[in-house]
Amino acid sequence: MLKGKNNNPKDARVYLIGSGIASLASATYLINDAGVLGGNIHILEQNEMVGGALDGAGDAANGFTIRGGRMHEAHFVCYWDLLSTVPSYDNPNITVTEECFEFSSRFISHAQARLLKDRKKMDLSSFGLSLKDRMLLTKLAFTPETSLDNIRIDDWFDRPFFESNYWFLWTTMFAFQKWSSVAIMRRYMRRFIHLLPEMPYLGGIMRSKYNQYHSVVMPLKRQLQERGVHFDMQTQVIDIDFKLSNDQKTATALHLIESGDKEHTIPLTDNDYLFITNGSITESTDNGSWDSAPLLKSKSSSGSWLLWDKIAKKDKAFGNPGVFSDDIDRQKWYSFTATLKDSSFHDYMENFSGNVDGTGGLVTFTDSNWLLSIVIARQPHFPDQEKEVKVFWGYGLYPDKKGNHINKKMSECSGKEILEELWFHLNIQDLMKPIIESGKVNCIPVAMPFIDSLFMPYALGDRPAVLPEGSTNFAFVGQFSELPKDCVFTVEYSVRSAQTAVYGLFETTKEVLPVYNSIYQPSVLLKALAAINR
């Protein structure tokens, strides 16, 4: 049991480890709903930028970078609740929530070239599932999660399933691998079953006006700074002390290093609280360049994973990080961002796909050895992006395979070589050659060793509860805390963990918003069954 919730919030001091959306949301709820003073909140971030996986950086001269994108949908109730009080990046008269809904109502997601093969659009009128596949999918949806510990997707399905349209849509939309957790797949199936009929066209998917760093992170950070919250950058927490007994667990001290200086300690007093973002999917990423491949870093360079390793050894209730972080070859994939001072590629893709920018979403090359996908967002994707500059990003799920055109692994390729492989799959080498030779194209590849860590096969208990049994003053938040029913690799999951932590540790009049359970709606089930039987 938790000790009594804090009912004297103005005297509380709160430390938040990490600056991803889970921490930004926690700080916002601490102020808005718990009454904690902004000046008493410290966000401790080991890097120079806030935002975690919600990133977007660079410029036209040196190349923009987007390590990935996070899709939204209308029933992310915690996420939209958080942003409903935050003024948008460039219009203080509307909130981020209002801006996203308005933007998505104008640029409606309806992909017309979702899957390609032999340089042609694939017919997606059917998911291409056999009777056995359909039976196994239905069985999975209604199998108790408690019986799925440590089971992989390819333990559940046979080889033909992985050649179906359904799998190609699924694996590239969510970045699942064949060896990913079937329990997580089950959660996705149940959580997003209302989107299944439109999955071939990405129907119901919402996006932000700009990249999520500028559209979401910057407005949150700006509001928190205005309220006095401290952003202690280049501050790495390397260990946490706990007082552990049979019925109570209390965090008692933080050990940290600031800007490479010597270690020092912050003792935690009776009215101090700690929010721990354990693990990170963008930890230890490395950027390559037009002429060089990125470096795949090891766990030894990962501050957040090493911290979780340390504290997990102190109590089994703190989870099992090795399950998610000790198999980098199965956790990694590579992304890339292209910056073009020319519209030829975007014009070609608009004519080829039938989608104006911002309405098509993912385009996947199913016959790519790397399983390449690209996303062309609505332009401009950055607030300071000039009209003649175009940006798109993409990724490959199989970076250790040699390309169809480039005789190298994707992981060994420079930005130039990755684009050469992409041009080959679209048969536009002649179109793009003079543009490249004129110096109007840049591409920055990124190696991400932990990006798929959250999908690794696991057992219940490997992720710690947001509020471990007996916790008196600390919580785990983010993608590697445990929240029943909701889905990792979504912004909703991180914000829900923040709500759970704040409302569990502090007296508020609020309750955590319930997960949208469309699977219990008969009309949704009937439409989903019709879709998989097409």
N, C-alpha and C positions, 0 to 999 in steps of 0.2 A: 504493500500500500504506500502511496505517496504521503508525505507529511501534509499537514493542512496547507491549502493553497495560499499564496501570498496575498494578503489583503492590505498591505501597506506599500504599494508599488512606487510611490515617489521616493522612497529610500532605497529601492532596489538598484543594484548595479548589475549589468548583464554583459557578458562577453560572448560573441558569436565567432566561431572559427570557420573561416571561409567566407567568400563574398558572392556566392552564387545566389540564384533566386530564392533558395530556401532561407538563406540568411537575411536577404533583403526583405522577404515577406515576413519573417519572424520579427525583424525590427519594426516594420510597419504595424503589425498587429500588436506588438508590445506597447507602442505609443497610442494607437487608435482605440484598442479594446481593453488593454490591461492598465493603462494610465502610467506607464513607465516614462520617466523624463528622457527626452532624446539625448541630453548631455550625459546621461548615465549609461549609454549604450556604446560599446566598442566593437566594431567589426574588424577582426584580425585576419588580414589577407597576406599570404606569402608572396604574391606576385605584384605587378605594378598596375594591373587593371582589375576592375571589379567585373562581376557578371558570370564567372564560371563558363558553362557551355553556351550561354547566350552571348555570342561575340560577333564582332564585325569591326574590322580595323583597316588601316592603310589609306592610300590615296591613289589618284590616277597616275602620278609620276612613278611611284614605286610598286604599285600593284595593290589592289584590295585583297583582303583575306576574310573568308567566312568558313570556319571549320565544319559547319553543318547548319541545318535548319530545324526548327521545332514547329511541327504543325499544330494547329489549334482546332477545336470544334466547339459548337455552341454550348455543349453541356459540361464544359470545364468550369464548374460552378465556383470552385475556390479561386481559381486563377482570375476569372472575370470579377469576382467580388473584391479581390485584392486591388485590381487596377481600376476599379470603379470610383476611387477617390484620388487618383493620381492624374494630374494634368499631363496632356500629351507632350511630346518632344517639342513641337513647334507651334502649338496652339493652346494657350493656357485656358481657353474657354470651353474646351471639351476634355473629357477624360480619355485615358488610353483605351479603356473598354469601348467607349463610344466610337473612338476613331477606328478601332479594329473592326467592329461590326459594320460601320459605314463603309469602310474600305472594301471589306469582303462582300458587301451587297452590290458594289459596283464592279468588282473584278471576281466574278463567280467562278469557282473551280469546276472545270469540266474538261478534263484531259482528252484530247482526240488522237494522241499518239503516245499512249502510255507505254506500250511494249512494241519494240521493233525487232524484226528478224529479216535477214537478207536485205537490209536497208528499206524495208517496207513495214507499214503499220500492220500489226497483227489483229485479227478478228477476235474481239473479246466478248462476243455475244454469249459465250459459254465459258465457265471456269475450267472446263476440260477435266472434270473429276469423274473417276470411275465410281461404280456403286460401292465398292469397298472403301474408297476414299471418303465418300459422303457418310458412310456408316461410322467410320473412325472419327471424323470431325464431329458428328453428332454425339458419339459416345464420349469424346473428350470434353465437350461443352458441359456435360452433366456428370462427369466423374469427379468425386470429391478431391480437392487439391491436396488434402492430407495423404493421399495415396500416390502422389506424383513426385515425391522427393527424389532429386538427383536423376530424373529421367530426361533424356534428350528427345528432341523432336524426331530424329531419325531412329529412335527406339520405338516410336509409336506408329510411324508411317513407313510403308514400303517404298522402294525406289521409284515406281511410276508416279507417285504423288509429287515428287520433286521435279517432274518434267511437265507438270500441269500449269496452265495459265494462273490458277489460283496461287500456286507457290511463287511463281515469278512476281506476281503482284504483291504478295505478302512479304517476301524476303526483302524486296527493294523498297517498299513503302515504310517498313518498320526497322529494317536492318537486322532481321533475324538470320541466323545461320542454321544449317541442318543440325548442328550440335548444340543449339541453344536449348534453354529449358522449356520443356513442354508445359510445365505449370504456368510459366509466364505467357506462353502462347494461349493457353486456356483463358487466362485473365483477359487478354486482348480480345479473344473471340466473344467473351461475354460482355465486356465493357463497351465494345464498339459494334455490337451486332446490328444496331440500327443503321450503321454506315455500310454494311455488307453489300446490299443491292447496287450501290453506286461506287463500290471499290474500284472497278475498272476505269472509272473516270475521275476518281478522287473527289466525288461529290460530297458536299458537307464539310470539306476542309476549309479552314479559315487561315488567313495570314495577316501579318502586320504590315503597316504602310512602308516601313523601312526594314532593314535587318533588325534582329531582336535586341541587339545591343543599343541601338539608337531609339528604337520604338518602345522598349520595355525597361532595359537596365538603366539607361540615362535618366528617364523621368523618375524612376524609383530612387536612384541615388540623389538626384537633385532635391527631391522632396525631403529625404532623410537628412541631408546636409542642412537644409533650411531649418530643420527641427533640432539641430545640434548634435546629431549622431556623429561619432568619431569613426573615420575610416583610417585605420592604422595599417598602411600598406607596407609591403616588404617585411612583414612580421610573421614569422613561422613558428607555430606551436609544435614543439618536438616531443612533449610528454605531458601527461595529466596525472596528478596524484588523486587517489580516492581513499576515503575511509569506508571500508566494507565490513558489514556485520551480517548477521543472519536475516535481519528484516529491513535494513536500511543501507543505501548506497549514496555517498555524498562526495562530490568533487571538492577537493581541498586546496589545490594549487595548480597553476599553469607554469610550465617551463617553456620559454620561448627565446628566439633569436631575432633581433631587429637589425635589418640592413647589414647582415653579415657580421655583426658585432658579437661579443661574448654572450653566453647564455645568462639569462636572469629569470627570476621567479616572481610570479604574482600570486600571493596567497589569496584564497577565496574565503570571505567571512560569511557570517550567518545570513546576510541578506544579499549575497552574490549568487548569480545564476549563470549557467553555461549551456550554450547551444552548439553542438558538435556536428559539423558536416563531415561524416566519415566516408573516405573514399572519394574519387572523382573520375569521371569519364574522360575529361580533357587534361588530366595531369600528364606531365612529361611529354607533351606534344612538341614537335619540332618542324619548323618551316624549311622547305627547300627553296629553290629559285628557278628562274627560267633555264639556267644552265646546270643546276645541281639537284640531286635527289635529297630528300630530308633524311635525317638520322633517326633510326628507331631506338629510343632510349629504353633503359631497363628500369625495373622497380626501384633500384638503388638510388635513383635520382628523384623519386616521388615522395614529396613531403607528406601529403595527405594519407597515402597508403602506408607509409612507414609509421605514422602516428597511430593509425588504426591497429596496425600489427602490435604495437607496444601496449596499447590499452586493452586489446582483446585478450592478452595473456593474463590480465589481472582479474578477469571475471568472465565466465562463459556466457553471461547475459549480454556481453558487449559484442557478440557476433563472431564470425569466422571469416576474416577478410581474405585469407588465402584462396578460398573457393572462387572469389571474383577476380583475383589479381595475379595469380601465380602461373598463368598459362597464356602469355602474351601472344603467341602465334595464333591462338583461337579467339583472342579478345580484340585484336587490332583490325583496323582497315585504314585506308588512305583516302583523303579528299583533296580537292584542288579548286582554286578560284582563278578564273580567267578575267582579265581586264583588257578591254579592246577599245581603242580610240577610232572606232569604225563600226558601222551598223550592219555590215554585210552578213555576218553570221546570224545575228538576231533577225534580220529580214528574211534570210533563208529559212530559218526555223519556223518563223510565223507562216510563211507560205507552205512549207512542208507539212507542218503539224495541223494547221488550221486554228491555232491558238494565238491570240495576242499575248504579249508578255504579261505574266501574272495570273493567267487563267489556266495554264496547262500543267503546272507542277512537274512531277517527275517524268522523264523520258528514259526508258531502260532499254539497253541493247542486249537482248537475251542471248545472242550468239557471241557476245564478247567474252573472251577468256577471263577477263578481269571482272566481269559482270558490271560494266560501267553504267552509271545513271547520271543524268544532268538535270539541273533545275534552273529555269530562266524565270526569275522573279520580276515583278513589276518594276520598271525603271522610272526614276532613279532608285537604287537600292540603298544608297547612302545619301544623307542630306546635302552634302557638298559635292555630289557627283554631277559633273557638267553634262549637258544634254547630249553631246557627241560621244560621251564615254558610256560603254555598256559593260555589264558585269554578269557573270553566271558562275555557278559552282557545280561540282559533281563529286562522285566518289566511286570507288571500286571495292566490292566485297571480297574479291579474291586477289589480293595484291601479290601473292607469292607465285602466281602463274605468269608465264610469258604471254605477251600480247599476240593478237592475231596478225598484226602488221609490224610492230616493234618487237624485235627478238630479245626482249628483256622483261624481267619481272617488273610489275608496276612499282614495287617498292624500290627498285633501282633506277627509276626514271626521273628525269628532270621535268620541269613544267613544259618545256618545248616538246619533249618526247610523248608526254601524256596527250597533249593536244594533237600531235601527229596521229596517234592511235585513234582519237576521236574523229578527226577529219576522215580517216580511212573508213570508219564505220558508217559515215554519212556520205562518203564518196564526193567530198568537196575539197580535195587537196588542191586542185587547180584554182578554185575560188579563193582559198585562203592563202596560197603561196605568196602572191604579191603584197598582201596586207602584212604578212609576217615579215617579209623582206624589207618593208618600209618602216619596221620598228614600231608598229601600232598595236602589237599584241604582247601581253605578259601573262604568265601563269605561275602561281605559287602552289606547289604541292605540300601537303601536310601529313606527317606520320602521327598516328594516334594510337598508342599502345594499349589503352584501356577503354576505348570507345564502346566496345560491346561487352564490357565486364558485367554490366547489370543483367545481361541475358544468360549468363553462364548457369548450367545446371546447379541447383542448390537444394538444401533441405530447410524446412521451417526452423528458424532459430539461427540460421547463418546470417541473416540480417537482424540486428538488434531492434527491439521494440522502440518506438519513438520515446516512450517513457518506460524504461526497464522497471520491473517489479522492485519496489523499495527505493527508487530514485527520489531524492529530496530536493535537488537543486540543478539537475542537468537533464538534457534531452538530446537524442540523435535526430537530425533532420537531413532531408535530401534523398537521393536515389537509393541509398543503401541502408535506409531505415525501413522497418516493416510496417506496411499499411495494408490490412486485409482488403481485398477486392479491387483496389485501384492498380494502375499500370505504370511501371517504371518507364523511363525514357520519355516522359511527358512532363511539361511544366506544371500540369495539374498535380502530379504526385508530389513534387517539391513543395508547392504551396500548401497542399493538404497536410503535409508533415509539419509545416510551420504553424498552421492553425491548431493542430493536435497538440503540439508542444506548448504553445502559449496558453491555450485554454485549459491545459492540464496542470500547468504550474502556477497559474495566476487566477485570482477571482475575477471573472468577467460575467457579463450577462449573455454571452454568446455560446453557441454550440457549433461543433464542426459540421459543416454542410455535408449532407449525405451524398454518396456516390450515385450517379445517375444509373439506375438499373433497368435499362430498356429490355433486358432479356426476359423480364417478367411481364412484358406487354404482349398479349396474344397477336395483335396486328403486326408487331415487329417480328415475332417469331415466324409467322406465316410468310412474310415477305422474304425473310432470310432463307427459309427452307425452299421457297420457289427459286431464289437466286442460285443456290448451290446445286439445284437439280436442272439448271438450264443446260 
